[in-house]
Amino acid sequence: MARDSGPVFGRDEQWAEISAACGRGSGELLALHGKPGEGKTALLEAAAANSQRHGGHVLLADAADGDGRAAIDALLDGARQFLERGWDPQLLDAVAAAARRRSELDQQPQRALLPMVHELARALGVVAARARTVIIIEDVDRCGPLLSVALCPLVQRLRAVGCAVVFSTRTHSFAASSTWQLISLADRVVELGPLADRDVTALLTRWCAAHGRAKLDQTVVEALRTALGPLFGNPGTLLSTLHDLRERGRLTVVDEHFCLSPLTEPVALPEQHALVQAVVEDGDDTERLASVLALQDRVRVDDLPMLTAAAAVGLEPSGQDLDRLVARGVLVVDVQDEVRFAVPALAATLRRRAGPERAWSLHAALARRMLAQLQRGGAVDRPTLAYHLVRTGPDFDSSLGAQVLIEEADRVADTAPSWAATWYHAALRQLATDDERWPDLLRTLLRLRTSLGQYRELTEDIGLLAPAASGTGEALRERRTLLVTVGMCWLSALLHDERAHPEPAGMFAAFGGGSRFDAEIRRFSSALFDGRLDEAAALLNALFNLDSDEVGEPGGFIELGEVLLLLNAICGHHEDFQHAWSLWQRRCSTPVPAVADPERLREAGAMTDYATALELILGDDYGRPSRGSVLRYQEVLRAYLGGAWDTALSLARRMETELPAQRSAPARYLARAVAAEICSARGELRRASEWLHRSPRVMDGGHVLAWVRLGVRYQEGATGEALDEGWQDYQQYRDRGSPAGLERLLGRLVELAHREGRTEFAERALAELAELDAQLCSASSREQLLTAQARTYRSPEHAEQALALARRRGDLPARGGLFLLLADLTDDPADWLHEAYALAKQLGWHVARTTSQELMRARGVAPPRSRSRREPFSSTEIRIIDLVSDGCTNRQIAMAVQVSEKTVESHLTKLFARTGCRSRVELAAASLEGRLPAKSGS
């Protein structure tokens, strides 16, 4: 029993049966079935420890250790250990006889085996007569040939002499006849299965507690659930996989949570896992076949001949290996004859063991076979051929393969644009740069990437560029047309915080015929990254002020200059925005999208949410990012405003694992700011400060950071410094000329200044807010002004108007703050306080919940009655309730549940609070009378 054992979770019923069998003190045979990792060892070790605590004598043997001699020695040593308790002539004689037979076993195993069994059972019978004796034998289905012959006679004799015998076996393996015989002889069979979700949660919590104060991010849990499939409830697999991820450095701590990095890489089983070993130990041919299957997205039984031929594996032995892997539960063949791995994480492990070179070699071999068949005029599944061509590795070169990729991409460009982009990219890598198809293919690929929102891939595609041949006429026209496409795609990537081509000036020079773009490109990049979008737009239009007849149809990309102007305008004054909006409506080549609500545009601009702004401006023409910081910030912000705060934090953590640590994308800092605001609202100031750590003081959208930083600094106790720094931040961003969003910062300054009694400060901030609202004329600025006026003038009417605007914007945190403000301002605060309390409880908003409770006490308002459905009790809690009903003491409960007495006391305290019971007697009565709905419904 040398394997690591985990805590016993969710096994109360099985534990009760095993402990009862071990505690009866009479001969009983119990079988424990379970798959590897389901907790057989943990249960048996707990049963052994429990028996020993109650005075029993426990003997442990592992049937899988060698040929069986080690198990026999372990039982004989257990009898010898009992001799140490005192002089016992009868036991001494029996042990001596068994020891003589054991020495004969090495010389004459066939003749000495059964006499050895008789003497060993006689010695253990003497022990059983002196003390309650429990014998535990693990993994009898894996016993060696020597023990296999003696196992049934030995167990029967041990039971006959009064020993309680418990043996374990894997559920799926009863090949040995001795195992079947033991099963048929057992008095009771205990079956294990996957843990329930609540017990998995408890197990994961226990693992986290043992590895630091961090919790598991929900994305990790979902990745484990997907990868492990039917083994997600297998405690041994779950814990060993987590341990393997941690050892490989794939679990990184972000915001006190373990996060998976990179999240896109699949979770794999540890090399030592039983399923991996079932493949590896069966020989190289079996592993090679399994690796071939793992390297394919989809495999049918009919594909096996071609796969085995490409992988140089014999077809007949491969069929036998396939049957064996299916029988062992490694593979599954469904009704469509599709072969898949029962546990996806096993396929990931096999791919990792195979390495990229083997994968390239396999796909190249398959591609060459299919291309040869195509050249002979044979039928070929062309999408499958394209699939293999994409994965052939860097050294594969085939003009016919490039032609197949282009034709297949053309065919599916409208129905499956993502596949088309992948195939165009692979074709371009195989084409020579002087191929006449090259410019048009590149332009098509870049536009596809933009429409799909694949901005990171777009930057990689721009890296395919090479100087075009010199010339005039049509060649020059082609270069200038491609220049527009490349330039606008490059700009799209920059707008989404993706790394574009490292030398843009050289890139443009290659297509423009010289280095005249160098200075303009540098100025444009500086203006764009510094947030001066109006200047960037002017430079962009100057760069690409090309006659449409000269460059052909640019496909709408040339309008991005106006998009830049509009993005700048939504962050500026009302008049500037109205002018830019009218200009966009006149110049837009397609009708303005119906979703382009100017107020929503201004709100997106106030929070520097460019993804939402571009969605509203471009409508269906906008390629929403498939990943990246701008997308994550949009998701984090929406989750925050919509009240899904846990989701917002998880998305912010996901961004941190997706982006390199040194990447300083503006949207990344904005997402961190929203995460810090949530943590601050929940009273977790250390987490909030960590989110803000190393954030720049000044940046595009930095007013959002200043708004959050003010709240965090104030809650940390530096009230005066926080207000002064917040005012300095406001002045700095006001002078930068992009006022949208500053209303949040000013509104918070007014609120906190009133709390500190700094009336003059509050009035100055209010005056600035009124002037800002006159400039912006947005719903957000109007709401903040009304809220500030309500605080200053004690006006519930202003607060109600602000609340109506917050409801219309869908801003739950703003609504919660206004509920509290109205409760403070009105004569009848009960409804407002109850709404504030309910919302704060829903969001985990500690500050608002505490404030509402204080106001309830101060205003004499009764707390709201909870009507939420009670959560079901855990298996441990149910067990404790049952033992309390049986009249057990805390000490007895602790021994039965395998926890400390202090833990039992903690559980009881929580149970009293949840059930309303004031004593153990009341808890027992409520349980017996069925008045615990969380228990009865479990």
N, C-alpha and C positions, 0 to 999 in steps of 0.2 A: 504494500500500500504506500509506495513511495511517491505517487502522483500528488500534485497539489490539489487540495480540496477547497471548495468555496463554502460559503455559508449556506445553510439549508433554508431556502425560500420556497414557499408555496407547496410544501410537502407534508403538511400537517396530518393528513389522513394516512399517508404511507408511514410517516414517523410513528403514529399511534399504533399501527399494526406491528411494526418491527419492535418497538419498545415493549409492547405487550407480550410478544413471543419471547423476547429476551428476559422478561421479568417474571414469567410464570413458574420457572424453576422445575419444569418437567420436560421430558424429551419432546421436541417439536421441530419440524422441518419446514423452513420458510424459504421461498424462492423470490428473489428480487430481479425483475426484468427492467431493462432500460438501455437506450442507445448510448454509445460513448458520449460522455460529456453531460448526461442528464442528471448526474448527481448521485450515482450509486455509492461512490467512495465517500462522499460527504455524509450521506445518510448512515452508512455502516460505521464510519468513525464516530459519528455522534452517538449512535447506539452503543458502541463499545465504551465510550467515555461515560455514558449514563449508567451502564451496567456496573462499571468499576466504581463509580461514586456510591452506588447502592450495595457495595460489598460483593458483587459478583466477580467470578474469575473469567477473564476473557482471553481467548486464544485467536490470533489473527494469522491467516495463511493466504498467499497469493498463488492460485492454481496456474497462472500464466508464467510463473517464474521457472524457466528451465523445463526439464522433463518431468518434474513432479517431486524430486528429492527435496528441494528447498521447502515445499509446502509440508512434507512429512516432517522435516527437521523442525519447522516452526511449531508444529503441534507437539512434538516431543519436548522441545524446549519449554513450551507452556506448561507441560506436566512437571518438568524439573523445577520450574520457578515456584510451583506450589509447595515443593518440598522445603523451600526456605521459610515457610510459615511455622514449621515445627517438625519434630521427629515423628515419622509415620512409617513403621516397618512394612505394612502392606503396600503402601504407595511406592516405597523404595524398591521393593521386590518387583513390582509391576514395571516400574521405569527401567530397572536394570535389565529385565527380560526384553523390553521393547528396544533398548539400546543395543543388545546383542543381535537381535534380528535386523536392526538398522545397519550394523556393520556387515552382516551377511548379504545385505541387499546390494552392496557394491560388487561383490564377487559373483553371486548367483541370483540376479534379479528375478528370474522366472520362478525359482523355487522358494525364495525368501519373501516374496511380495505379500501373499495372503497370510502367512504366519506373522509377518510384520504388522499387517492391519489388525489381526486379532490381538496381539500384545499391546499395540498402541491404544486400541479401543478399551482394553482392560484397564490400562493405566489411567486413561481419562475417565473411565467409569468410577474408579476410586476417588478421583478429584471431584466428580459430580456428586458423589455421596457425601463429601465433606462440605461442599459449597456450591451454590448455584453457578453452573458453568455454561458459558456461551461460546460457541465456536463459529467464527466468521471466515468463510472461504470466498475469495473474490475470483470472478472471471472463470468459472468452471468450464465454459464453452471453449476456452483457449488453453486448457490443460494439456500437458505433454503426454506422450504415449504411455509412460509408466503409471502415472497417476490416473489416466483414463480407465485403465483396467481395474484399479482398486477403488475408484471413487464411490461407486454405488455401494459396494459392501462396507466400506469405511463409514459412510454417512449413515447407513442403516444400523450399524453396530453402535455408533455414537448416539443416535437417537434412542436405541434400545437401552443404553446404560444411563439415560437421564440427561444427556446434554441437549441444550437448545442449539440447533444448527441453522445458520442463515447463510445462504450462498447467493451470489449474484451472477447474472449472465446477460449478454447483449441480446436484445429482443430479436434482431434480424438474423442471428446466427445460431442454429441448433443442429449443425452438421454432425456432431459427434453423437453416437448412440447413447453414450453415458449421460449426456445432457438431457436427452429425451427421457431417459429412465428416471433421472433425478426430478424432472418436472412432474412426471406422473406420480412420483412418491411423495411430493411435497404436500403438507397439510394446508398450506395457504400460499397463494401466488400474489405478489404485490407488483403492480405495473406502474412504471413511471411514464411520463409524457412531457410535452413542452410546458414551460411555465406560462401562467396567465400573464396578461399585459401588466397588471398591477404588481405582480411579483417580479417581473423583469425590471420594472421601474425601481423597485426596492433594491434589486441586485445592482443596478447601475449606480444608484445613489451610494450604496455601500462601497463600490469600486472607487467612485470619485472621492469619497471621504478618506480612503486609504492612499490616495495619490495626490493629496493637496486639497486646498479649499475650493478648487474650481468645480463647476458643474459641466455636464455634457450639453453642448448646444443641440437644439432639436434637429439640425441638419445632420449631425453625426448619428443620432438615433435612427433617423429615416434612412440614411445611407446603410447602416447596419441591417435594418429591417429588409431593405431591397436586396442587399448582397447575400445575406445569410438565408433568406427565404424560409423554408421549413425549419431551419436550425436557429432562427432568431430567439426562440424560447428555450434553447438548449444552453444551460448556464455555463458549462465547460467551454463550448464553442464561443459564446459571447465574451467571456472573460479572457480567453486566450487570444481572441482576435483584437480586443482592445489593447491587451498587453503588447501584441505584435505591432499594432499601429503606433503605440507610444515609443517602442524601442526603435522603430524605423524613422522616428521624427515627424510622423504625419499628424500627430495631435499637438497643435499649438494652442497656448492659452491666450485668448483675447477677451478682455472684459470679464475676467474671472470665469471663463467658460472654455472647455476644451472644444476646439474647432478642427475640422478636417482640412488638411492642406496637402496637395491641391484637392479641391472638392470634386473636380472633374475626373480624377484618377479613381478607378473602381477599388472597392475594398476587397482584399484578398485574404484567404485563409492562411494561418501560419503554416510553415513548412512541416511542423511536427503533428499537424492535425490528422486524425485517423483517416479522413477521406483522402487527403493528399498521400498519406502512406499507403493506402489501399491501391492507389495508382502506381506509385513509385516502386513499391516492393514487389510488384508483379512483373517487373522486368522492363528493359529499355523499350521493347516493341510496344508494350501496353502504354507506357508513358508517351511514346512518340505518336501513337494513334490518338490518345486523349489530347495531346498538344495540338495536333492537326485540327481536331474538332473545336478546340478552344479558340483557335485563330480565325475561325469563320463566324460571321454573324448568324448565318442560318445554314443548316445542313440537313439534307434529306437522306434517307437510307440509300436511295438510288445514286446519290453523289459519291458514295464510298469508293467504288472502283477508281474513279478519276482522282480522288484525293489520295488514296493509298499509292497509286502509281506515281503521282507527283512527289509524294513524300518518301518514295522508295521503301514502302512497307508492303509485305505480302498480303494479297487480298484474303486468302483463306484464313491465315492466323488472325488477320484483323477482324474478320467476322466473329471468330471465337472470342477475341478480346472484347469486342463490342458487346456480345452476349454476357460475358462475365461482368463487365462494368455495369450493365443494366441490372443484372441480378444483385449486385452489391449496393445498388441504390446510388451509384455515381452518375449514371446517365438515365434519361427518361426518353422513351419513344412514344410520341402521341399518336392519335388516330390518323393524322395526316402523314405518318411516317417521318415526322421531323424529329431529329435528335437534338436534345438540349441537356445541359447540365442541371441536375436537380438543385444544386446550390450554385448560384452564379459566382460567388466568391471563389469557388474551386477553379472555375475557368480562368479567373484573373490570376490565380496562383500559377497555374500551368503556363499561361502566357508570359508571366514574369520569369519562370524557370527557362522557358524556351529562348527568350531574348529577341531583340529586334532582327538580328541577322537571320535567325531561322524563319521568322515571319516573312521577311523580304524574300528569302530563298523559296519558300513555299508558294507565295503569290506569284513570283516570277516564273516558277516552273508551271503553275497552272495557266498563267497568261500565255506563255510560249506554246503550250499544248493547244489552247483554244485558238490562238492566232494561226498556228499551223493548220488546224482543221478548217479555219475560215479561208485560208489561202487555197486549200484543196477543194473549196466549194461546199464543204459540209455545213450542217446546221449548227449554229452556236447561239447560246443565250447571251446576247450582246450586253444587256445590263450587268450580268454576272461577270462578263469579261471586263467591262469598264471598272467594276468593283475591284477586281484583282489588279488591273493596270494602275490604279491609284495607289496601291499598297506594295508596289514592286521594289521600292527603295531607290536611292539616288543614282545607281549605276545602270538602270534599265533604259534602253534606248530602242525605240521602234517607230518608224514612220507610219506603219499600218496601225500600230496601237494608238498613236496620236490622232489619226484619222477617225478611228472608232470612237475615241473619247469625244471628239468634236461633234460627230454625227449624233451620238447619244445625248450629248448636252443640248444640242439644237432641238432634239425631239422632245425633251422634258423641260425646256426652259420655262414654259408657262405653267406646267402642272407640278413640277418638282424643282423649283429654282435653286434650292440649297444643293441638291445633287448636281444640278447643271453647273453651278459655280465651282464645285469641287472638281468636276471633270474638265472644265475649261482650264482651271489652274494646272492640273496634271498635264494637259495637252501642251500648254505653253512651256512647261519645263522641258518637254521633249522636242519642241520645235526650234530650229535655228532662228537666230534673231533677224536674219535676212529673208526669212520666209514671208512671202507676200500676204499670208493670212494673219501674221503676227499682230499688226496694229489693230485690226478690226476685232480680233479675238480679245485682246487686252482691254479695249474699250468696252466690249460687251461684258467681260468679267467684272470690271470695276463698277459698272452700272448695276450689275446684279448684286454685288456686295453692298452697295449703297442702299438699294431697295430692300435688302434683307436685314439691314442694320448690322452687318458684320464688319464693323469699323476696325476691329483689331486685325481681322484677316485682310481687310482692305489695305492697311499699311504694309502688310507683308507682300501683297500683290504689287504695290507700287515699287517694291524692291526688285521686281522682275524687269524693270525698265533698262533698256540699253540704248546707246546713241543710234539714231536712225541714219540711214545712208544720206549723204549730201545730195542735193539736187534742186531742181526748180519745178515749177508747174505743179503737176499732180502730186509729186512727192512732198513738195513744200506744203501744199494744201493739206495733205494727210497729216503731216507733222503738226501743223497749227490746230487742226481739228482735235487731234489726240491731246495736244497741250491743254485745251480747254477742259476736256474730260478729266485728265489726270489732275490738273490744278484744282478743280472743284471737288473731286474725290479726296484729294489731300486736305482741302479745307474742311470737308465733312468730318474727316478723322480728327483734325485738330479741335473742332467744336465739341467732339465727344471725348476729349481728354485722352485720345489714343496717341501712341507714338507714331508719327509719320516718317517718311523717308528722311534719313539722317542728314542728307545734304540737298535740301530743296532747291537751292540756287543752281547747283550743278544739274539737277534733274530738269529744271525749267530751261537751262541753257542748252541742254542736249536736244530739246525739241524746238527751241526758239531761235537757234542759230547764233548764239553768242552769250556773253556774260552780262548783258545789259539788265537782266532781272535781279542781279545779286543784291544791290542796295534796296530795291523795292521789296524784295522778299523778306529781307531782314527787318525792315521797318514794319512790314505787315505782321510778321510773327510777333514782334515786340508789342505792337498795339493790341493784337488779339489776346495774348496771354496776360496783358496788363488790364484787360477789361475795357479798353477804349474801342468799343465796337464800331462807333461812327467813323473814326479815323481808319480802322481796318477796312470798313466797307468802301470808303473812298479809294483807298489804295487798291483794293480788289478790283473795283470797276476800272481803275486806270490800267492795271495789269492786263485785264482781259477785255479791253475796249476794242474788240475785234468785230469787223463787219460780218453780219450773219451770212452774207453770200460767200464770204471768204472762208469761213470755218465750217459751213454746213450747219445742220440742226444740232445744237448742243444738248437737246433733250431736257431743257428746263434748268440745267445746272447754272446757266448764266444769271438766273434770278436769285442765286444765293447772296449776291451783293445786296439786294433789297431785303433779303431775310436778315442779314447782319444789321442793316439799318433798323429794321423793326425790332430785333432783339435788343438793340441799344435803346430804342424809344420806349419799350415797355418798362425800362428801369429809370426813365427820366420824367420830365414834366408832362402834364396833361396835354398841352398844346403840341409838344413834339410828338407824342404818341399819336394824337389824332391826325397830324400831318402824315406821319409815316404809314399809318393804317390806311388812309385814303390813297396814298401813293401805291401801296401794295395791292389794294383792290383794283386800281386802274391798270397796273402793269402785270398782274398775275395772268399767266397764259391760260389757266383753267379757272373755273368759278371758285371763289373763296369757299373753303369748307364750311359746312353748316355748323360744325362744332366750334368754329373760331369765335368764341364769345370774348369780346374785348375785356370784360371784367375778369374773366378767368385768365386771360393773357397777362393782365396787370398783376394778378395774384402770383402767377408763375414767375413774373419778373421780380416781384418783391422778395421772393425766396431763392432767386437765381436758379430756377428749375428749368434749364434749357430743354430738357427732353419733353416736358409737358408743353412748353411754349412752341417747340417745333411741331409737335403733334397737332396743336391747335392751328398753327399757321399753314402747314402743308397738308394736313388731313391724310388721305390715303397715299399721297405721294411721299410721305415721310417713312423712311425705313427705321422703325423703332429699334434701338440697340438690342442686340441679342445678349450682350453682356457689357461689362465695363462700368466705370465709376459713375457716369451720368445716369445710366439705367438704375444702378443700385441707389443712388441718391433720390431719384424720383420715387422708387419703391419705399425707401425708408421714410421719406416725407409724407407720402400718402398714408402709410400705416400709422404714423404718428398722429396726423390730423384725424384719421378715421377711428382712433382709439385702439388699434391693434399694436399696443406698445411692445409686447414680447416679440411679436413678429418683426417690428422695426429694429429692435436690438439684434435679433438673429441675423437680419439682412445686413446690418452694419458690420457685424462680426464676419459675415460671409465676404463682404467687400475687402476686409483686411486680409483675409486668406487668399483672395483672388489676385490682389495687386502686390507687386514686389514691395518690400518694406521701404525702399528708398524712393518710391514713386510719389511725387508730390502733386497729384491731380487736385485742382480746386474742389471738384465735387466730392472728393474723398474727405476733405476737411469739413465740408458742409454736412455730410452724413454723420461724421463724428460729432459735430455740434448738436444735431438732433438727438443722437444717442445720449450725449451728456445732459441735454435738457430732460430727457426721460428719467435718467438716473437721479438727477437733482430733484425732480418732482417726487420721486420715490424715497427721498432722504438718503440716498446712497452717494454721499459726496465724494468719497474716495474714488469710486468708479467714474463719477462725472469728471473729476480732475484728471484722471488717467486718459479719458477720451480727449480732453482738451490739450494734453501734454504735447509740446512741440508744434502746436498749430501756429501758423504765421499771424503776426499782428495785423498786417495789411494785405489784402488780396481781393480779387474779384469776388463779390458776395460775402466779404468779411464782416459786414454788418450783422449777419446771422450769428457768426461766432461771437461778436461783441455782445449781442443780446443774451446769448447763453452764458457767456463768461461773467456778465454782470450778475445774473441770478445765482450762479455757483459761488462766486466770491462773496456775495451778500450772505448766503446761507452758511458759509464757512465762518462767519463772524466778523469779517473785515468790512463792516457796513459803510463806514465813512470812505475808506479807500475804494470800495466797490463803486460807490456813487460818483466819486471824482474821476475814476478811470473810465467809467461808462460815459460820462460827459465828454471826456477827451476823445474817446472813440467816436462818439457822435459827431463832434466837430470835424474830426479828420475825414470821415466818410462823407459828410455834408460838403466839404470843400472839394471832394473828388468829382462832384457833379452828377452822381447817379443816386438820387434821393430815395427811390422806391425801396421799401423794406425798412427804412430807418424809423418808421412809425412804431414798430414793435419795440425797438430799443428805447425810444422816447416814452412810450406807454409804460414800460417797466421802470424807467427812471422816475416818472410821476408817482407810480404806486409805491416804490420803495422810499422815496423822499417823504411821502405822507406818513409811512410807518415810522420813520425816524424823526418826525416832527420838523423836518426842514421845509417849512412852508414856502419860503422864498425860492428855494431850489425847485420845488415842485411847480410853482407858478411860472418860473422861467422855462422849464421843460414843456409845460402846457402851452405857453405862447409859441414856442418853436413847433410844437405839434400842430397847432392851429394854422401856422404859416405853411407847414409841410402839406397839410390836407388841402389847402388852397392851391398848391402847386400840382399835387398828384390827382386830386379828385377821384380817388379809387375807393372801392368798398372797404378795403383793408385800412386805409388811412382814416376814413370816416368812422369806422368802428372803434379804432384806437382813440380817436379824439372824443367820441361820445363816452367811452369808458373813463377816460381821464377826467372829463367834465363831471361825470357822475361821482367820481371820488372827491373831486375838489369842491363841488357845490352840493354834495349830499343829495343828488337828484336821482330818484328811482326811474323817472321818465327817460332820462338819458341812458340809463343802464338797460332798460327794456328795448329801446331802439337799437342799442349795440347788440343785444342778444338776438334780435331778429336778423341782423346782418350776419352774425356768427352762425346762426342756424342755416342761413342761405348758403354760406360758404362751406358748410360741412366741417367746421372746425370744433371738434369735441373738447380739446383742452381749453379753448377760449370760452366755450359755453360753461364749462365747469367753474372757471374763474368768475364769470358773470353771475352764476347761481349764488356763489358765496357773497359777491358784492350786493346783490339784490336782497339777500337774507339780512345783511347788515343794515341796509337802507330802509327796508319796509317795516311796517308795524306788525304784519302777520308773516313771519319768516318760515313757518313750518314747512310749506311745500317746497320752497327754494332750498332749505337745508336738507330735506329728504332727497331731493333730486341731486344735490351736490354730493351727499354721502353715498348714494347709490352709484353715481358715476365714478367717484374716487375709489370705491371698492372694486368696481369693474376694472379700472385701469391699474390698480395697485398704487394709486396716487397718495402716498403717505402724507404729504404736506396738506393737501386739500381735505383728506379724511380727518386728520387731527384738527384742522381749523374748523371744520363743520361740527365736530364733536364739542369743541370748546364753545362755539356759538350756541349749540343746543343747550349746554349747561347754563350759559349766561342768559339766554332768552327763555329758559324754562320750557324747551321743546323736547318731547319724548322721542327717543331714537326710533327709527323705523323698524317694524317687525320683519324679520327675515322670512321670506317665502320661498327661498331657493330650495331645491331638492337636496336632501342630504347625500353626501358622497358615501358609497359603500365602505364598510369596514374592511381593513386589510385582513389577510388570513391570520396574521399574528394577533390582531385585535380580537378577532372572532374566537381564537383559541383562548386568549386571556379571559374573555367574557364567560366562556364555557367553564373554565377552571374556577373562576370566581363563583359561578353558580353551583359548582360541585363542593364549594366550601374550602378550597385550597388556600393556603397562606401565600404571601408574596414569595417566600423562599421556595415553596413547592412549585409555584408557577414558574419561577426563574429556572428551576431545574428542568421542568417539563418543556419549556419553550427554548431553552438553551441561551438565555440572556442573563444579565446581572439583575440583582434585586432593584438596583437603582433604575434600571431601564424599565422594569415592571412598574415601579412607582410612577415614572414619567408617563407610561402608557395609560395608567389608571387616571392620572390627573387629566389628561386629554380626553379620555372617555367620559369622565364626569362632566367636563365642559361641553362636550358634544351632545350628550344625552340629557343633560339637566339633572342627572342623579347626584345626590349629595353624599352617598355612601356606597360601600360594596353591597350592602343588603338591598338598597334600592336598585342598583345595577343588576343584581341577580334576579330580583323580582321582575324588572322590566324585560329582561331576556326571556324568562320562563313564561311570562304572560304575552309574549309576542309584541311588545310595545317598542321594539327597536327596528324601525323600518329599514334602516341601512343594512341591518343584519338579516332580516327576514327576506329582503329582496336580493340578497347576494347569491 
